[in-house]
Amino acid sequence: MTCIIGYLDKKNKCTWIGCDSLGSNGYTKAVESQPKIFRNKVFENVIMGSTSTFRHIDLLKYSKELFDEIDKYKTR
């Protein structure tokens, strides 16, 4: 099970986001150093989180072309 949470702190005008670090496959588990939340280099003002495989996280994190819907957030 994965836990990713985002919290909008209106009083301090900031957003907090956090996640767990456990990777498991139903039989084994390991604490991973790679975070489940990240920023893509192209979409720097977008924070993403993923609950699937760490390979899927890498694809989202390092892809230069993600989705047409978020092209408006491109910074480069």
Backbone torsions as a table, in degrees:
resi	resn	phi	psi	omega
1	MET	NA	139.1	179.4
2	THR	-111.3	145.1	176.1
3	CYS	-125.5	117.1	174.0
4	ILE	-127.5	129.4	-177.5
5	ILE	-134.4	142.1	173.4
6	GLY	-122.6	142.2	-178.0
7	TYR	-137.5	125.6	176.8
8	LEU	-94.1	112.7	179.6
9	ASP	-93.3	95.2	-176.3
10	LYS	-69.5	-31.2	-179.2
11	LYS	-65.3	-45.4	-178.6
12	ASN	-96.8	2.6	178.2
13	LYS	53.4	54.0	177.2
14	CYS	-148.2	165.6	179.0
15	THR	-120.5	136.0	177.0
16	TRP	-111.2	139.5	174.9
17	ILE	-139.7	138.3	-178.6
18	GLY	-147.4	166.6	-179.0
19	CYS	-156.7	165.7	174.4
20	ASP	-83.3	177.0	-178.1
21	SER	-128.4	19.1	-178.3
22	LEU	-88.5	132.3	172.0
23	GLY	-113.3	131.9	-179.1
24	SER	-146.7	161.3	178.4
25	ASN	-127.0	14.4	-178.2
26	GLY	96.9	-20.9	-180.0
27	TYR	-118.7	-39.5	-179.4
28	THR	-125.6	163.1	176.8
29	LYS	-143.6	153.1	-180.0
30	ALA	-152.0	145.3	174.1
31	VAL	-83.1	121.4	-175.3
32	GLU	-97.5	146.4	176.2
33	SER	-85.9	-21.5	178.4
34	GLN	-76.5	123.5	-178.7
35	PRO	-72.9	154.1	177.7
36	LYS	-88.0	-6.8	173.2
37	ILE	-118.3	147.9	-171.7
38	PHE	-166.5	172.8	171.8
39	ARG	-117.8	138.8	173.7
40	ASN	-83.4	140.8	-176.8
41	LYS	-61.5	-33.3	-178.8
42	VAL	-78.9	-39.7	-177.8
43	PHE	-105.6	69.0	-171.5
44	GLU	-66.6	-24.7	-178.5
45	ASN	-94.9	16.0	177.2
46	VAL	-119.2	127.6	174.9
47	ILE	-100.7	132.2	-178.5
48	MET	-120.2	154.5	173.9
49	GLY	-136.0	152.6	-178.3
50	SER	-140.5	145.5	-178.9
51	THR	-114.1	2.8	-177.7
52	SER	-96.9	-145.9	-175.9
53	THR	-70.0	159.1	177.5
54	PHE	-69.7	-22.9	172.7
55	ARG	-65.9	-41.4	177.2
56	HIS	-62.1	-40.1	177.3
57	ILE	-61.2	-44.1	177.9
58	ASP	-60.2	-42.2	179.2
59	LEU	-61.1	-43.3	178.3
60	LEU	-69.2	-39.8	-175.2
61	LYS	-69.3	-40.1	-172.3
62	TYR	-104.6	-1.6	-179.7
63	SER	-69.6	139.6	176.3
64	LYS	-93.4	-16.1	178.8
65	GLU	-130.4	104.5	-177.5
66	LEU	-98.9	-82.9	-174.3
67	PHE	-134.5	140.6	177.3
68	ASP	-58.6	-33.2	-175.5
69	GLU	-64.2	-26.1	-177.8
70	ILE	-108.8	13.4	176.7
71	ASP	-58.0	-27.6	-179.3
72	LYS	-65.5	-15.3	179.7
73	TYR	-92.6	-1.6	-178.3
74	LYS	-58.9	137.4	177.6
75	THR	-105.9	-8.7	179.7
76	ARG	-128.6	NA	NA
